[in-house]
Amino acid sequence: MLVATAGVASSASAADKQACTIILGDEGLLKPSVDLTALSSNGFGGRPAEATITATNSSYSVVVETPFGFTIAPPDGAANTIFDATVSGHGATDFLEIPDQIPIRIKRGTTALAINLTATKLAGSFSSGNYRAETTIRCE
């Protein structure tokens, strides 16, 4: 399971009435690769997490942060694991598969986001059990 967490950002001056709002949509779903060395929302049966971002002007950027680890995993599930996230958007701003940590300037209006996550084992394979990771979406 992939979950996106978010907050609401606005300009420093309330008199400006400028805002960037993030509304979370559906949670994503991580599915294992055939060899159990990756869990991904990109693969067969997986799905990205969804969010909607609305900006009152074009001065905002959205950033997706990769999780540092699983929030839920079997005891050995997080060992030797790296994470990689990408974000795509359509609506006021259109973009495809931008890597995590890269600010994306968004246009005034509403943009639908799809956040994909892949967790990859550097050694061994994922054991059976429940896994959950949370990405962070920031508007700044």
Rosetta silent file (secondary structure, phi, psi, omega in degrees, C-alpha in Angstrom):
SEQUENCE: MLVATAGVASSASAADKQACTIILGDEGLLKPSVDLTALSSNGFGGRPAEATITATNSSYSVVVETPFGFTIAPPDGAANTIFDATVSGHGATDFLEIPDQIPIRIKRGTTALAINLTATKLAGSFSSGNYRAETTIRCE
SCORE:     score description
SCORE:     0.000 S_00000001
   1 L     0.000  137.347  178.379    0.000    0.000    0.000 S_00000001
   2 E  -118.581  128.419 -179.835    1.268    3.466   -0.880 S_00000001
   3 E  -123.926  136.368  174.341   -0.086    6.476    0.931 S_00000001
   4 E  -101.335  130.191  175.329    0.598   10.126    0.135 S_00000001
   5 E  -107.632  149.137 -175.446    0.595   12.540    3.050 S_00000001
   6 E  -151.755  170.093  175.416    0.196   16.239    2.505 S_00000001
   7 L  -135.745 -173.776  177.644   -0.405   19.610    4.055 S_00000001
   8 E  -116.609  132.657  178.191   -1.740   22.959    3.038 S_00000001
   9 E  -118.206  147.425  173.796    0.577   25.839    2.174 S_00000001
  10 E  -145.752  167.599 -179.089   -0.255   29.473    1.690 S_00000001
  11 L   -66.842  164.682 -176.648    1.617   32.721    1.226 S_00000001
  12 L   -66.206  -27.912 -176.673    2.994   34.553    4.265 S_00000001
  13 L  -105.140  118.661  178.539    0.425   37.342    4.018 S_00000001
  14 H   -65.423  -26.120 -179.919   -3.215   36.461    4.548 S_00000001
  15 H   -65.728  -25.684  179.517   -4.113   39.747    2.830 S_00000001
  16 H   -69.460  -26.167 -177.523   -2.700   38.343   -0.436 S_00000001
  17 L    53.663   36.516  176.286   -5.307   35.554   -0.416 S_00000001
  18 L  -101.091  141.753 -177.677   -2.903   33.344   -2.309 S_00000001
  19 E  -154.429  156.261  172.362   -2.923   29.634   -1.579 S_00000001
  20 E  -132.271  117.444 -174.322   -1.782   26.240   -2.702 S_00000001
  21 E  -118.912  136.776  177.569   -3.971   23.398   -1.454 S_00000001
  22 E  -114.303  126.572  176.158   -3.366   19.656   -1.659 S_00000001
  23 E  -117.496  123.648 -178.872   -6.271   17.242   -1.370 S_00000001
  24 E   -75.002  141.804  176.135   -5.454   13.560   -1.050 S_00000001
  25 L  -110.494 -137.218 -178.050   -7.244   11.079   -3.263 S_00000001
  26 L   -68.906  144.378  171.468   -6.946    7.319   -3.494 S_00000001
  27 L   -70.011  150.196  175.548   -4.103    5.459   -1.818 S_00000001
  28 E   -82.317  177.917  179.386   -1.776    3.668   -4.185 S_00000001
  29 E  -136.978  122.364  176.988   -1.111   -0.045   -4.259 S_00000001
  30 L   -91.116  132.925  177.363    2.325   -1.682   -4.324 S_00000001
  31 E  -120.876  145.776 -178.664    2.566   -5.050   -6.057 S_00000001
  32 E   -77.761  150.327  171.968    5.552   -7.419   -5.962 S_00000001
  33 L   -74.163  165.829 -178.287    7.720   -8.244   -8.949 S_00000001
  34 L   -57.960  -39.405 -177.981    7.844  -11.875  -10.070 S_00000001
  35 L   -89.145    4.505  177.862   11.224  -12.400   -8.349 S_00000001
  36 L    62.531   23.961  178.328   10.055  -10.542   -5.171 S_00000001
  37 L   -98.146   -4.160  178.432   12.956   -8.060   -5.334 S_00000001
  38 E  -145.292  146.610  169.917   10.704   -5.025   -5.906 S_00000001
  39 E  -119.333  127.438 -173.218    7.366   -3.676   -4.745 S_00000001
  40 E  -146.676  146.114  172.571    5.958   -1.120   -7.153 S_00000001
  41 L   -85.522  -10.433  179.058    2.856    0.852   -7.987 S_00000001
  42 L   -81.623  -26.093 -172.914    4.046    0.874  -11.625 S_00000001
  43 L   -76.919  177.287  179.561    3.870   -2.877  -12.145 S_00000001
  44 L   -56.216  125.254  178.116    1.022   -5.157  -13.102 S_00000001
  45 L    88.293  -12.962  178.021   -1.775   -4.815  -10.555 S_00000001
  46 L   -85.154  167.924  174.380   -0.256   -1.779   -8.850 S_00000001
  47 E  -152.226  148.430 -178.768   -1.678    1.720   -8.913 S_00000001
  48 L   -75.253  156.932  169.759   -0.340    5.176   -8.070 S_00000001
  49 E   -74.084  152.203 -177.247   -1.460    7.278   -5.132 S_00000001
  50 E  -124.739  146.413  175.003   -3.573   10.243   -6.210 S_00000001
  51 E  -151.508  161.060  176.153   -3.853   13.839   -5.052 S_00000001
  52 E  -124.008  133.038  179.377   -5.192   17.110   -6.411 S_00000001
  53 E  -119.307  131.966  179.083   -3.334   20.377   -6.064 S_00000001
  54 E  -123.252  126.398 -179.480   -4.988   23.765   -6.568 S_00000001
  55 E  -120.101  140.913  179.826   -2.960   26.973   -6.802 S_00000001
  56 L   -85.061  -11.160  174.659   -4.275   30.517   -6.920 S_00000001
  57 L  -155.673 -179.442 -175.254   -1.280   31.693   -8.962 S_00000001
  58 L   -95.291   22.864 -178.693    1.811   30.375  -10.750 S_00000001
  59 L   -93.385    0.243 -175.500    4.298   31.104   -7.978 S_00000001
  60 L  -100.799  153.292  172.630    4.076   27.663   -6.357 S_00000001
  61 E  -125.528  149.360  175.133    6.032   24.463   -6.862 S_00000001
  62 E  -109.521  140.612  178.896    5.078   20.944   -5.854 S_00000001
  63 E  -132.623  133.817  174.627    7.668   18.497   -4.496 S_00000001
  64 E  -107.481  129.028  179.566    7.222   14.789   -3.783 S_00000001
  65 E  -104.829  132.169  177.199    9.525   13.281   -1.151 S_00000001
  66 L   -71.816  141.466  177.097   10.465    9.619   -1.196 S_00000001
  67 L   -66.841  153.185  176.296    9.865    7.780    2.078 S_00000001
  68 L   -81.200  -19.187 -178.727   12.866    6.833    4.212 S_00000001
  69 L  -176.482 -175.427  176.932   11.342    3.438    4.889 S_00000001
  70 L   -80.390  145.264  172.212    8.167    1.481    5.380 S_00000001
  71 L   -88.040  -23.684  173.571    5.709    2.545    8.056 S_00000001
  72 E  -137.582  130.261  177.541    4.453   -1.046    8.173 S_00000001
  73 L  -165.600  156.638  172.370    6.539   -4.088    7.182 S_00000001
  74 L   -59.785  163.315 -175.983    7.459   -7.563    8.413 S_00000001
  75 L   -51.050  -38.793 -178.553   10.457   -7.577   10.796 S_00000001
  76 L  -101.317    6.028 -171.913   13.020   -8.114    8.011 S_00000001
  77 L   -65.804  -31.907 -174.938   11.030   -6.302    5.308 S_00000001
  78 L   -90.740  -12.188 -176.859   12.882   -2.972    5.316 S_00000001
  79 L   -62.408  136.490  176.135   16.450   -4.311    5.358 S_00000001
  80 L    57.366   39.318 -177.438   18.530   -3.493    2.262 S_00000001
  81 E  -117.238  134.982  172.713   15.683   -1.547    0.631 S_00000001
  82 E  -116.777  154.328 -177.064   15.866    1.643   -1.423 S_00000001
  83 E  -120.691  146.641  178.332   12.916    3.772   -2.539 S_00000001
  84 E  -142.060  128.010  179.827   12.267    5.695   -5.730 S_00000001
  85 E  -123.654  151.176  172.375    9.235    7.900   -6.402 S_00000001
  86 E  -136.016  158.002  178.276    7.969    9.771   -9.447 S_00000001
  87 E  -133.147  139.126  174.235    5.066   12.143   -9.943 S_00000001
  88 E  -122.864  153.224  179.740    2.966   12.897  -13.013 S_00000001
  89 E  -142.609  151.351  172.930    0.365   15.614  -13.386 S_00000001
  90 E  -147.287  149.163 -176.868   -2.403   16.684  -15.723 S_00000001
  91 E   130.098 -124.093  178.117   -4.802   19.599  -15.738 S_00000001
  92 L   -60.996  -34.530  178.539   -3.554   23.166  -15.272 S_00000001
  93 L  -127.943  129.761  179.268   -0.001   21.765  -15.417 S_00000001
  94 L  -112.458  130.578  176.457    0.976   18.679  -17.419 S_00000001
  95 E  -159.195  156.104 -177.231    4.142   16.658  -16.713 S_00000001
  96 E  -125.973  132.568  168.332    5.227   13.004  -16.750 S_00000001
  97 E    45.238   53.386  175.589    7.305   10.892  -14.364 S_00000001
  98 E   -81.157  129.218 -179.478    9.315   13.656  -12.658 S_00000001
  99 E   -62.786  156.216  178.206   11.693   12.115  -10.071 S_00000001
 100 L   -58.532  159.118  177.127   11.205   12.808   -6.383 S_00000001
 101 L    72.554   -2.983  179.873   12.803   15.848   -4.737 S_00000001
 102 L   -97.503  118.399  178.417   12.626   17.944   -7.938 S_00000001
 103 L   -64.666  135.949  179.734   10.408   21.048   -7.574 S_00000001
 104 E  -117.762  115.541  178.933    7.793   21.310  -10.335 S_00000001
 105 E   -68.684  127.580 -179.063    6.436   24.794  -11.034 S_00000001
 106 L  -109.971  150.342  179.595    2.674   24.580  -11.276 S_00000001
 107 L   -87.469  163.070  176.525    0.282   26.889  -13.093 S_00000001
 108 L   -60.125  134.425 -179.959   -2.750   28.583  -11.629 S_00000001
 109 E   123.291 -160.532 -175.588   -5.645   26.146  -11.397 S_00000001
 110 E  -111.223  132.530  178.315   -6.099   22.497  -10.506 S_00000001
 111 E  -125.802  127.845  175.055   -3.667   19.714  -11.349 S_00000001
 112 E   -84.625  132.205 -179.480   -4.330   16.014  -10.695 S_00000001
 113 E  -109.635  143.631  171.231   -1.247   14.169   -9.401 S_00000001
 114 E  -125.119  119.606 -177.165   -0.323   10.478   -9.707 S_00000001
 115 E  -110.005  119.639  177.209    2.538    9.397   -7.420 S_00000001
 116 E  -104.497  144.767 -179.763    4.324    6.131   -8.170 S_00000001
 117 E  -133.422  139.978  172.549    6.665    4.425   -5.744 S_00000001
 118 E  -128.731  129.914  173.220    9.082    1.532   -6.140 S_00000001
 119 E  -109.230  125.806 -176.206   10.839   -0.205   -3.242 S_00000001
 120 E  -122.700  132.055  175.085   13.789   -2.333   -4.367 S_00000001
 121 E   -80.608  127.802  176.369   15.767   -4.892   -2.359 S_00000001
 122 L   -79.581  -25.275  176.642   19.519   -4.516   -2.834 S_00000001
 123 L  -147.464  137.577  179.881   20.035   -8.029   -1.472 S_00000001
 124 L    80.274 -160.473 -178.564   17.553  -10.833   -0.991 S_00000001
 125 L  -140.000  164.734  179.105   13.832  -10.590   -1.618 S_00000001
 126 L   -73.241  133.290  176.115   10.749   -9.254    0.108 S_00000001
 127 L   -82.425  162.433 -178.728    9.194  -11.639    2.581 S_00000001
 128 L   -69.252  145.435  179.970    5.481  -12.182    2.664 S_00000001
 129 L   148.373 -175.187 -179.888    3.460   -9.745    4.739 S_00000001
 130 L   -93.086  136.213  178.622    1.925   -6.295    4.754 S_00000001
 131 L  -127.611  141.559  176.293    3.948   -3.294    3.589 S_00000001
 132 E  -144.192  134.993  176.701    3.039    0.385    3.757 S_00000001
 133 E  -134.180  147.573 -179.075    5.061    3.433    2.729 S_00000001
 134 E  -123.489  125.763  173.019    4.091    7.099    2.837 S_00000001
 135 E   -93.877  159.740  176.423    5.325    9.792    0.491 S_00000001
 136 E  -114.081  135.020  177.033    5.096   13.475    1.349 S_00000001
 137 E  -112.461  125.409  178.928    3.712   16.061   -1.063 S_00000001
 138 E  -120.454  144.106  172.403    4.707   19.653   -0.450 S_00000001
 139 E  -117.312  122.353 -176.501    3.535   22.852   -2.090 S_00000001
 140 L  -137.325    0.000    0.000    6.001   25.687   -1.626 S_00000001
